[in-house]
């Protein structure tokens, strides 16, 4: 495997500050994924010096790696619905800025920026009934581009091959892993959207599932399994209390997960449980290597701006501040609103960028990256871990595409393994019981978990992932305000314990109420 090489970036003199900031961001994310330290050109004679601009005179810049400056300094008021198809290393690559005529190169960094900054979604005004950007309005659907290909990762692999003077001709080299003994990292996660609070609420959920089985899933297996669970519940079984079984199964298959828990009930769509109801289960999971993150409540970003206080509520129960979050129902209207709330809450990871009804790579990324802050023209100070597979989206995609759900999941994971070391998230709400989806969809989770060693893969919690790769981002000049142990360097983000007073006015812990998810 190729060793990391220090790289530096210079711009043509007339490049605007805005373009410099955006292209530098894309350059640093590329460097972090491929393990290249980013240095000043004057500080290292061993560095590959990259030049971003129009093609310079050959005699002046012969030692530099040229990246054509094709990115347009525009804000996208309308959705981008097209990209030119290009072929490299037997892979289709989609380019919004085309190919530079003299050297026949794309603007890799400008194209990567489009994907990672969510610029392809910037002009979409439509929202679904929940308030989310609908998959049907994205470039994947409107331009018939496969969402199951990590387009930003492919662009990075193309640039890496050219940077190293394509020793094997046209090729897409795999980014090397920072994890000893693992070539690919998957963040396994479970959103606690439903957990046993009382038998009456569980009975209501199971009864509702019978209707869903007939009207939405049209699944006989789902109907039968939920009917069986109703009988078991009536005979005293604790349906919905699945964490002990999950912990035992994860130990047997050698993986850890992150549990995302809702700490506040602000809407009928929020879970029924109180944190006090499940604290013992969360504590036991943490002792077994799991981590607990914040599941931002239904109204936390779009209406209430309550994510920081919800993080505090969770911290009072966990004795430590969570580092990660994911929005309940993946609900946010504008990327900037979500990202600003995450920074206000001083969280270090998010995993909300995925589709509720389709599997794949929403930002073209099969790797974690800090989102871009357009208001301040800088990277945000946290990592976005792309959500590429979710139990509900696997079911919906299989139904929509008339595809085999196991094959869909393996295709997405395979594409991620092909180009890099991962940093993607998968979500199964309750893989033990078919409370959320038919049993055959839960089986997809366990089949993939059993394939870890076959592919040199490691399934881990988001905390383990963050601590294992943060140095890569530091070396590229990203997330510099966060220490390797996952704590902000400023120490502003204090750990809250249950004995510390907190200002939680207006924030109520999750409590029993009607559940409709």
C-alpha positions as CSV (number, residue, x, y, z in Angstrom):
1,X,0.0,0.0,0.0
2,X,1.3,3.5,-0.9
3,X,2.7,5.4,2.0
4,X,1.3,8.9,2.9
5,X,3.0,11.8,1.2
6,X,2.9,15.4,2.6
7,X,0.9,17.7,0.3
8,X,0.5,21.4,0.0
9,X,-1.9,23.7,-1.9
10,X,-1.3,27.0,-3.6
11,X,-3.7,29.2,-5.5
12,X,-3.4,31.4,-8.5
13,X,-3.0,35.0,-7.3
14,X,-6.5,36.2,-8.4
15,X,-8.4,33.4,-6.7
16,X,-11.1,35.0,-4.4
17,X,-11.0,34.4,-0.6
18,X,-14.3,32.5,-0.9
19,X,-13.0,30.0,-3.5
20,X,-9.8,29.6,-1.5
21,X,-11.7,28.7,1.6
22,X,-14.0,26.2,-0.2
23,X,-11.3,24.5,-2.3
24,X,-8.9,24.4,0.8
25,X,-11.7,22.6,2.7
26,X,-12.1,20.0,-0.1
27,X,-8.3,19.6,-0.3
28,X,-8.0,18.9,3.5
29,X,-10.8,16.4,3.5
30,X,-9.2,14.6,0.6
31,X,-5.9,14.6,2.5
32,X,-7.5,13.3,5.7
33,X,-9.1,10.3,3.9
34,X,-5.9,9.3,2.1
35,X,-3.7,10.0,5.1
36,X,-1.7,12.9,3.5
37,X,-0.4,15.5,6.0
38,X,-1.1,19.0,4.8
39,X,2.0,21.2,5.1
40,X,3.1,24.7,4.0
41,X,4.9,24.5,0.7
42,X,7.9,26.3,2.2
43,X,8.2,23.9,5.1
44,X,8.8,20.6,3.3
45,X,10.9,19.8,0.3
46,X,9.3,16.3,0.3
47,X,5.8,17.5,-0.2
48,X,3.9,17.3,-3.4
49,X,3.0,20.9,-4.2
50,X,-0.5,21.3,-5.7
51,X,-1.5,24.4,-7.7
52,X,-5.1,25.4,-8.1
53,X,-5.8,27.8,-11.0
54,X,-5.6,28.1,-14.8
55,X,-2.7,26.2,-16.4
56,X,0.5,27.9,-15.5
57,X,3.6,28.3,-17.7
58,X,5.3,24.9,-18.0
59,X,8.8,26.2,-17.0
60,X,7.5,27.9,-13.9
61,X,5.4,25.2,-12.4
62,X,6.7,22.0,-13.9
63,X,7.2,20.5,-10.4
64,X,3.6,21.2,-9.3
65,X,0.5,19.1,-9.5
66,X,-2.0,21.1,-11.4
67,X,-5.7,21.1,-10.5
68,X,-7.8,23.1,-13.0
69,X,-9.9,25.9,-11.4
70,X,-13.3,25.2,-12.9
71,X,-15.4,25.7,-9.7
72,X,-17.9,28.6,-10.1
73,X,-18.2,31.2,-7.3
74,X,-22.0,31.1,-7.3
75,X,-24.8,30.2,-4.9
76,X,-27.2,27.7,-6.3
77,X,-30.6,29.2,-6.3
78,X,-32.1,26.4,-8.3
79,X,-31.5,22.7,-7.9
80,X,-28.7,21.1,-9.9
81,X,-30.4,18.5,-12.1
82,X,-27.6,17.5,-14.4
83,X,-23.9,16.5,-14.5
84,X,-21.9,15.3,-17.5
85,X,-21.0,11.7,-17.5
86,X,-17.3,10.8,-17.8
87,X,-15.5,7.5,-17.7
88,X,-12.3,6.8,-15.7
89,X,-10.8,3.5,-14.7
90,X,-14.0,1.7,-15.9
91,X,-16.1,3.8,-13.5
92,X,-18.7,6.4,-14.4
93,X,-17.9,9.8,-12.9
94,X,-20.4,12.7,-13.0
95,X,-18.9,16.2,-13.4
96,X,-20.8,19.4,-13.0
97,X,-17.8,21.6,-14.2
98,X,-16.6,19.3,-17.0
99,X,-13.0,18.6,-18.2
100,X,-10.2,21.2,-18.7
101,X,-9.4,21.1,-22.4
102,X,-5.6,21.2,-22.3
103,X,-4.7,18.6,-19.7
104,X,-8.0,16.7,-19.8
105,X,-8.5,16.9,-16.1
106,X,-11.5,17.8,-14.0
107,X,-11.6,20.2,-11.1
108,X,-11.5,17.4,-8.6
109,X,-11.6,19.7,-5.6
110,X,-14.5,21.8,-6.9
111,X,-16.5,18.6,-7.7
112,X,-15.7,17.2,-4.2
113,X,-16.9,20.4,-2.6
114,X,-20.2,20.2,-4.4
115,X,-20.9,16.8,-2.9
116,X,-19.6,17.4,0.6
117,X,-21.2,20.8,1.1
118,X,-24.7,19.5,0.0
119,X,-24.7,22.1,-2.8
120,X,-26.6,19.7,-4.9
121,X,-29.5,20.1,-2.4
122,X,-29.1,23.8,-1.9
123,X,-31.8,24.9,-4.4
124,X,-34.4,22.3,-3.5
125,X,-37.4,24.1,-2.0
126,X,-39.8,21.2,-1.7
127,X,-40.2,19.4,1.6
128,X,-42.1,16.2,2.6
129,X,-44.9,16.1,5.1
130,X,-42.3,15.8,7.9
131,X,-40.2,18.8,6.7
132,X,-37.4,16.9,5.0
133,X,-35.8,17.2,1.6
134,X,-37.5,14.5,-0.5
135,X,-35.3,12.0,-2.2
136,X,-37.5,12.4,-5.3
137,X,-36.2,16.0,-5.8
138,X,-32.5,15.2,-5.4
139,X,-30.0,14.8,-8.3
140,X,-30.0,11.1,-7.9
141,X,-33.6,10.9,-9.0
142,X,-33.9,13.8,-11.4
143,X,-30.6,13.1,-13.2
144,X,-30.8,9.3,-12.8
145,X,-27.5,9.1,-10.9
146,X,-27.0,6.0,-8.7
147,X,-27.2,6.9,-5.0
148,X,-25.5,3.6,-4.3
149,X,-22.2,4.9,-5.7
150,X,-20.0,7.1,-3.5
151,X,-19.3,9.8,-6.1
152,X,-17.1,12.0,-3.9
153,X,-15.0,9.0,-3.0
154,X,-14.5,8.1,-6.6
155,X,-13.3,11.6,-7.4
156,X,-10.9,11.4,-4.5
157,X,-9.5,8.1,-5.8
158,X,-9.1,9.6,-9.3
159,X,-7.2,12.5,-7.9
160,X,-5.0,10.3,-5.7
161,X,-4.1,8.2,-8.7
162,X,-3.1,11.3,-10.8
163,X,-1.3,12.8,-7.8
164,X,0.9,9.7,-7.7
165,X,1.5,9.8,-11.5
166,X,-0.9,6.9,-12.1
167,X,1.7,4.1,-11.6
168,X,-0.8,1.5,-12.7
169,X,-2.5,3.5,-15.5
170,X,-6.1,4.5,-14.9
171,X,-6.9,3.2,-11.4
172,X,-9.0,4.1,-8.3
173,X,-6.7,3.3,-5.4
174,X,-8.3,2.5,-2.0
175,X,-7.7,4.9,0.8
176,X,-5.6,3.3,3.6
177,X,-7.2,2.6,7.0
178,X,-6.1,4.3,10.2
179,X,-7.5,1.3,12.2
180,X,-5.0,-1.4,13.1
181,X,-6.2,-4.8,11.9
182,X,-9.3,-3.4,10.1
183,X,-9.4,-2.1,6.5
184,X,-13.0,-0.8,6.8
185,X,-14.9,0.8,9.7
186,X,-18.7,0.6,10.0
187,X,-20.5,2.5,12.8
188,X,-23.3,0.3,14.0
189,X,-26.2,2.2,15.6
190,X,-29.7,1.8,17.0
191,X,-32.1,4.7,17.5
192,X,-34.3,4.0,20.5
193,X,-37.5,5.2,18.9
194,X,-39.5,2.6,20.9
195,X,-38.6,0.9,24.1
196,X,-40.7,-1.0,26.7
197,X,-42.3,1.7,28.9
198,X,-45.5,-0.1,29.9
199,X,-47.5,-3.0,28.5
200,X,-50.3,-0.9,27.3
201,X,-48.2,1.3,25.1
202,X,-46.5,-1.8,23.7
203,X,-49.9,-3.4,22.9
204,X,-50.9,-0.2,21.1
205,X,-47.7,-0.3,19.1
206,X,-48.1,-4.0,18.1
207,X,-51.7,-3.5,17.2
208,X,-50.8,-0.5,15.0
209,X,-48.1,-2.7,13.3
210,X,-50.8,-5.2,12.2
211,X,-52.4,-2.3,10.2
212,X,-49.0,-1.3,8.8
213,X,-48.3,-4.9,7.8
214,X,-51.4,-5.0,5.6
215,X,-51.4,-1.4,4.2
216,X,-47.7,-0.3,3.9
217,X,-45.4,-3.3,4.0
218,X,-48.0,-5.8,2.7
219,X,-45.9,-8.3,4.6
220,X,-47.5,-11.5,5.8
221,X,-44.4,-12.3,7.9
222,X,-44.6,-8.9,9.7
223,X,-48.3,-9.5,10.4
224,X,-47.6,-13.0,11.8
225,X,-44.7,-11.9,13.9
226,X,-46.6,-9.0,15.5
227,X,-49.6,-11.2,16.1
228,X,-47.3,-13.7,17.9
229,X,-45.7,-10.8,20.0
230,X,-49.2,-9.7,21.1
231,X,-49.8,-13.2,22.5
232,X,-46.4,-13.2,24.1
233,X,-47.0,-9.8,25.7
234,X,-50.3,-11.0,27.1
235,X,-48.5,-14.0,28.6
236,X,-46.0,-11.7,30.4
237,X,-43.1,-11.4,28.0
238,X,-41.3,-8.0,28.0
239,X,-41.7,-7.2,24.3
240,X,-39.6,-4.2,23.4
241,X,-36.9,-4.8,26.1
242,X,-34.3,-5.9,23.5
243,X,-31.0,-4.4,24.7
244,X,-29.9,-7.5,26.8
245,X,-30.3,-9.8,23.8
246,X,-28.6,-7.3,21.5
247,X,-25.6,-6.9,23.9
248,X,-25.2,-10.7,24.1
249,X,-25.5,-11.1,20.3
250,X,-22.9,-8.3,19.7
251,X,-20.4,-10.0,22.0
252,X,-20.8,-13.2,20.1
253,X,-20.2,-11.5,16.8
254,X,-17.6,-9.1,18.1
255,X,-19.0,-5.7,17.5
256,X,-20.2,-2.7,19.4
257,X,-22.9,-0.1,18.6
258,X,-24.1,3.3,19.5
259,X,-27.5,3.8,21.1
260,X,-29.2,7.0,20.3
261,X,-31.7,8.0,23.0
262,X,-34.3,10.7,23.1
263,X,-34.1,12.8,26.2
264,X,-37.1,15.1,25.7
265,X,-40.7,14.6,24.8
266,X,-41.9,17.6,22.9
267,X,-44.2,16.0,20.3
268,X,-46.5,13.0,19.9
269,X,-44.0,11.5,17.5
270,X,-41.3,11.3,20.2
271,X,-40.9,8.0,22.1
272,X,-43.0,6.9,25.1
273,X,-40.2,6.1,27.5
274,X,-38.5,8.2,30.1
275,X,-34.7,8.1,30.5
276,X,-35.3,6.9,34.0
277,X,-37.1,3.8,32.5
278,X,-34.1,2.7,30.4
279,X,-31.1,4.1,32.4
280,X,-30.1,0.7,33.8
281,X,-30.2,-0.8,30.3
282,X,-28.1,2.1,28.9
283,X,-25.6,1.8,31.7
284,X,-25.2,-2.0,31.1
285,X,-24.6,-1.4,27.4
286,X,-22.0,1.2,28.2
287,X,-20.2,-1.3,30.4
288,X,-20.1,-3.7,27.5
289,X,-18.4,-1.2,25.2
290,X,-21.5,0.4,23.6
291,X,-21.8,4.2,23.6
292,X,-24.9,6.4,24.0
293,X,-25.6,9.4,21.8
294,X,-28.4,12.0,21.7
295,X,-31.4,11.3,19.5
296,X,-32.5,14.9,18.9
297,X,-36.3,15.1,19.5
298,X,-38.8,15.7,16.7
299,X,-39.0,19.4,17.3
300,X,-35.4,20.0,18.5
301,X,-34.0,21.7,15.4
302,X,-36.9,23.0,13.3
303,X,-39.1,24.5,16.0
304,X,-37.5,24.6,19.4
305,X,-33.7,24.9,18.9
306,X,-33.4,22.7,22.0
307,X,-30.5,20.4,21.0
308,X,-28.0,21.9,23.6
309,X,-30.4,21.5,26.5
310,X,-31.4,18.0,25.3
311,X,-27.7,17.1,25.4
312,X,-27.5,18.4,28.9
313,X,-30.5,16.3,30.0
314,X,-28.9,13.2,28.6
315,X,-25.6,14.0,30.3
316,X,-27.3,14.2,33.7
317,X,-28.4,10.6,33.3
318,X,-25.2,9.3,31.7
319,X,-22.7,11.1,34.1
320,X,-20.8,12.2,30.9
321,X,-21.6,14.4,28.0
322,X,-22.5,12.5,24.7
323,X,-20.3,13.2,21.7
324,X,-22.7,12.1,19.0
325,X,-26.2,12.9,17.7
326,X,-28.8,11.9,15.1
327,X,-32.1,13.6,14.5
328,X,-35.3,11.7,15.3
329,X,-37.0,10.9,11.9
330,X,-33.8,12.4,10.3
331,X,-35.8,15.6,10.6
332,X,-34.3,19.0,9.6
333,X,-35.4,21.6,7.1
334,X,-32.1,23.4,6.3
335,X,-28.6,22.0,6.7
336,X,-27.4,25.2,8.3
337,X,-30.0,25.0,11.0
338,X,-29.0,21.4,11.9
339,X,-25.3,22.1,11.8
340,X,-25.6,25.2,13.9
341,X,-27.6,23.4,16.6
342,X,-24.9,20.6,16.7
343,X,-22.2,23.2,17.2
344,X,-24.2,25.0,19.9
345,X,-24.6,21.7,21.7
346,X,-20.8,21.1,21.4
347,X,-21.3,17.7,19.9
348,X,-18.5,16.1,17.9
349,X,-20.3,13.8,15.5
350,X,-23.6,13.7,13.7
351,X,-25.2,11.0,11.6
352,X,-28.4,12.5,10.2
353,X,-27.5,12.8,6.5
354,X,-29.3,9.8,5.0
355,X,-32.6,9.1,3.3
356,X,-35.5,7.6,5.1
357,X,-36.7,5.8,2.0
358,X,-33.5,5.0,0.0
359,X,-30.1,3.4,0.7
360,X,-26.8,4.9,-0.4
361,X,-24.5,7.9,-0.2
362,X,-26.5,11.1,0.2
363,X,-23.4,13.3,0.0
364,X,-21.5,11.0,-2.4
365,X,-19.3,10.2,0.6
366,X,-18.4,6.7,1.9
367,X,-16.3,8.4,4.6
368,X,-16.9,10.8,7.5
369,X,-16.3,14.5,6.9
370,X,-16.8,17.9,8.7
371,X,-19.7,19.7,6.9
372,X,-19.1,23.1,5.4
373,X,-20.2,26.3,7.1
374,X,-21.3,28.7,4.3
375,X,-22.0,31.5,6.7
376,X,-18.4,31.7,8.0
377,X,-16.7,30.0,5.0
378,X,-15.0,27.3,7.0
379,X,-15.4,23.7,8.0
380,X,-17.7,23.0,10.9
381,X,-16.0,21.6,14.1
382,X,-17.6,18.2,14.0
383,X,-17.7,15.0,11.9
384,X,-20.7,14.0,9.8
385,X,-20.9,10.2,9.6
386,X,-23.0,9.4,6.5
387,X,-26.1,7.2,7.2
388,X,-26.0,4.8,4.3
389,X,-28.2,1.9,5.5
390,X,-31.3,2.0,7.7
391,X,-33.7,-0.8,8.3
392,X,-36.7,1.3,7.1
393,X,-34.8,2.6,4.0
394,X,-33.7,-1.0,3.1
395,X,-37.3,-2.1,3.3
396,X,-38.6,0.9,1.3
397,X,-35.8,0.7,-1.3
398,X,-36.3,-3.0,-1.8
399,X,-40.0,-2.5,-2.3
400,X,-39.6,0.5,-4.6
401,X,-36.9,-1.0,-6.7
402,X,-38.3,-4.6,-6.6
403,X,-34.8,-5.6,-5.4
404,X,-33.5,-8.1,-2.9
405,X,-32.8,-6.3,0.4
406,X,-29.8,-8.3,1.3
407,X,-28.2,-7.6,-2.1
408,X,-28.9,-3.9,-1.7
409,X,-27.2,-3.7,1.7
410,X,-24.2,-5.7,0.4
411,X,-23.9,-3.5,-2.7
412,X,-23.7,-0.3,-0.5
413,X,-21.2,-1.8,1.9
414,X,-19.2,-3.2,-1.0
415,X,-19.0,0.1,-2.7
416,X,-17.7,1.7,0.5
417,X,-15.0,-1.0,0.9
418,X,-13.9,-0.6,-2.7
419,X,-12.7,3.0,-2.2
420,X,-11.7,3.5,1.4
421,X,-11.7,2.7,5.0
422,X,-15.3,3.6,5.8
423,X,-16.6,5.8,8.4
424,X,-20.2,5.2,7.4
425,X,-23.2,4.5,9.7
426,X,-25.8,1.8,9.5
427,X,-29.0,1.9,11.6
428,X,-31.3,-0.9,12.8
429,X,-33.7,0.4,15.4
430,X,-34.3,-3.0,17.0
431,X,-32.6,-5.9,15.2
432,X,-33.9,-8.4,17.7
433,X,-37.6,-8.0,17.4
434,X,-39.6,-7.2,14.2
435,X,-41.2,-4.1,15.9
436,X,-40.1,-1.6,13.2
437,X,-39.8,-3.7,10.1
438,X,-40.4,-7.3,8.8
439,X,-38.2,-10.0,10.2
440,X,-36.4,-10.6,6.9
441,X,-35.1,-7.0,7.0
442,X,-33.7,-7.6,10.5
443,X,-32.0,-10.7,9.1
444,X,-30.1,-8.4,6.7
445,X,-28.4,-6.8,9.7
446,X,-27.2,-10.1,11.1
447,X,-26.1,-11.5,7.8
448,X,-23.9,-8.4,7.2
449,X,-22.6,-8.5,10.8
450,X,-21.4,-12.1,10.2
451,X,-19.4,-11.0,7.2
452,X,-17.1,-8.6,9.1
453,X,-14.0,-10.8,9.2
454,X,-14.5,-12.0,5.6
455,X,-13.9,-8.4,4.5
456,X,-11.4,-7.3,7.2
457,X,-14.2,-5.0,8.6
458,X,-14.8,-3.8,12.1
459,X,-18.2,-2.7,13.4
460,X,-17.8,-0.2,16.2
461,X,-19.4,2.6,18.2
462,X,-19.2,6.2,17.0
463,X,-17.1,7.1,20.0
464,X,-14.5,4.3,19.1
465,X,-14.5,5.5,15.5
466,X,-13.9,9.1,16.4
467,X,-11.1,8.4,18.7
468,X,-9.5,6.1,16.2
469,X,-9.4,8.5,13.3
470,X,-9.3,12.0,14.7
471,X,-5.6,12.2,14.2
472,X,-6.1,11.8,10.4
473,X,-8.2,15.0,10.4
474,X,-5.8,16.9,12.6
475,X,-2.9,16.1,10.2
476,X,-4.9,17.6,7.4
477,X,-5.7,20.7,9.4
478,X,-9.3,19.8,10.3
479,X,-11.1,19.6,13.7
480,X,-8.1,21.3,15.3
481,X,-10.1,22.4,18.3
482,X,-10.7,18.8,19.4
483,X,-8.2,16.7,21.3
484,X,-7.4,13.1,20.3
485,X,-9.4,11.9,23.3
486,X,-12.5,13.4,21.8
487,X,-12.7,16.4,24.1
488,X,-12.7,20.0,22.8
489,X,-9.3,21.6,23.3
490,X,-10.9,24.6,24.9
491,X,-12.5,22.4,27.6
492,X,-15.6,24.5,27.2
493,X,-17.7,21.4,26.8
494,X,-18.0,20.3,30.5
495,X,-19.2,16.9,31.6
496,X,-22.4,17.2,33.5
497,X,-23.2,14.9,36.4
498,X,-26.5,14.3,38.1
499,X,-25.3,16.3,41.1
500,X,-24.6,19.4,39.1
501,X,-27.3,22.0,38.7
502,X,-28.2,22.7,35.1
503,X,-30.5,25.3,33.5
504,X,-33.0,23.0,31.9
505,X,-36.0,25.3,32.0
506,X,-38.5,24.5,29.3
507,X,-37.0,21.0,28.6
508,X,-38.9,18.1,29.9
509,X,-37.5,14.6,30.0
510,X,-39.2,12.0,27.7
511,X,-42.3,10.7,29.3
512,X,-45.3,8.5,28.4
513,X,-47.5,9.7,25.6
514,X,-49.0,8.5,22.3
515,X,-46.4,7.1,19.9
516,X,-47.0,7.3,16.2
517,X,-43.7,6.4,14.4
